[in-house]
Amino acid sequence: MVADFLHPPNGKSTHDRFGDERKADDASYASRLSLVFQQSSDSKGRYLFDKAELDLFHRRLTRMIDRLGAGVHGEADFEEARQLYVDVWRLIGACRQSRRM
């Protein structure tokens, strides 16, 4: 998984740059991705993403993970899953372009 490569699980909770507690264990895929994106900055040290954008991404990803994990009773929207996939790679692309990931 992308989160495992970018922020391997360490079993610890940490506070992000906004002061919110984030788990970094194996099951906390969305939180680990959020931690990576929150720390990404450009060559001048400016953060690439603001809190509103990251919070929205985190909520959408967590909601999709919850829906998919509900088993036979879960339902997921293919279009939302596709858009999340695109958004993950858009954020990663911005981080890579800034070379401060």
WOKAKA-V684261 format. One line per field, one symbol per residue. psi: psi as a letter, one per 40 degrees, with the letter a starting at -180 (. if undefined). Layout:
psi: ???
This chain:
psi: idddddgiieeiiihaeeeihhifidefddddddddddehiaeeehidiiddddddddddddddddddeeaeeiiihddddddddddddddddddddeff.
